[in-house]
């Protein structure tokens, strides 16, 4: 692999570029708005700024733009590329893109990937090394990607130290709504509620402990990234929100009724998450 | 100070005992259920197991039991102690205890404190050194505590490295509902929702990233500690939950209506928390 293009030079695209440059010593071409592209060049994780139209002779194209732009960009890129170029995206929603590209003549050049990695920061400056090591990469509809072309992707992901899970795009979107998208809404709305109610921010600052900090951490995430994710996984996000709201209302009723037994039960049942979180935490630690 | 009694030998009581023993080299008497008291003695943060009835000649009594037991224990202890003994509690709810002890003949021996510190773990084994350093200690109705007796408390809290905020018990309970109690419910209900919907725990494990881990961290907290806190701050918790649920429903409606603008707005308004969180985070880091 000599030339790899990255479209979208934020946290994910930038972090991929950093590690790939290190691993393969290849030339990285970057596509983004002028200010982001310039920053990426300054930071040094791309070697050259280019535009989509010029991506006719690259080995790999990585699409790491907000999910509402991925379908259009992917279709355009697939139209342009050489016979054996690999194109993959890294978006948090997979059903729509798989459906929309399903009949593209170059569908076999495309791989739908979702590396489960990130931080609450965004933009080229948020790019960090080793973000993907020991993290899970969810690959959807792998059977629709040409095996030789898919092997290029595995070469890259292996070099990043990633692990793999395979599932349908539909399954992916349903599960990810619960384990990722819902957490983000929950955190954003918690932050919003506290800001609305605590008119004095000094009070939040003084009285909040590490618990608050951890629960609202995701509320620092970028609205530009997350607005399209929520809208593109609308159906699943709405069911997960409905279930969450139902549980909150039920809990509130238990409190209203002084029902200590049910309050205690619903918490102790949930405590069971400890074991699962222990594993996730070990995955994170591994990566530090 | 030669003899200090700690009633309730869990995360908070145990961590206080550890630091106080270090700072003052005094004898620590512990009161708890036999299994906890034995563990505390083994770990070594108490020197002797005793019972409440015997606390007639100690310098300080710290009450660190679940909030539904604090009023009764505090009243009993105040009946027993010497004229200049300090009694303070460390519970997360302050209005009820201040009200119930308001007319106690030894009210001037009592100080209502809430050190904002903790982890999601519980029991004597959860006790750690330096838990309180640089943390805020909220003191309620300080004017009702005898100044000389209160000075003993400051001697202890200063040695722990704590900072102080003063407010009425009513104010405390209203603010803490938002910045602490609501976070706990939000986290527990998020955990519950995900466990209900993801019947395969392997999926949670594989697909969850650090975002999920951080948002549900508080769902590991002890139901024995938190059930009474929620019930004893019922009124404030219910209003904060109502506001939170209202915001979640509104957000869900924006998603249903594909209202990208409002979704984006509600997130970007909340992003403003970044600055506040930065400060909190620095407080935490300070302590590591």
Interface residues (C-beta under 8 A of the other chain):
Chain A: X116 X117 X118 X119 X120 X135 X136 X138 X165 X175 X176 X178 X179 X180 X182 X183 X184 X185 X186 X187 X188 X189 X190 X191 X192 X193 X194 X195 X196 X197 X198 X201 X203 X204 X205 X206 X207 X208 X209 X210 X211 X212 X213 X214 X215 X216 X217 X218 X219 X220 X221 X223 X224 X226 X227 X228 X230 X231 X234 X237 X238 X240 X241 X242 X243 X244 X245 X247 X248 X249 X251 X252 X255 X256 X258 X260 X263 X264 X266 X267 X268 X269 X270 X271 X272 X273 X274 X276 X277 X279 X280 X281 X284
Chain B: X116 X117 X118 X119 X120 X135 X136 X138 X165 X175 X176 X178 X179 X180 X182 X183 X184 X185 X186 X187 X188 X189 X190 X191 X192 X193 X194 X195 X196 X197 X198 X201 X203 X204 X205 X206 X207 X208 X209 X210 X211 X212 X213 X214 X215 X216 X217 X218 X219 X220 X221 X223 X224 X226 X227 X228 X230 X231 X234 X237 X238 X240 X241 X242 X243 X244 X245 X247 X248 X249 X251 X252 X255 X256 X258 X260 X263 X264 X266 X267 X268 X269 X270 X271 X272 X273 X274 X276 X277 X279 X280 X281 X284
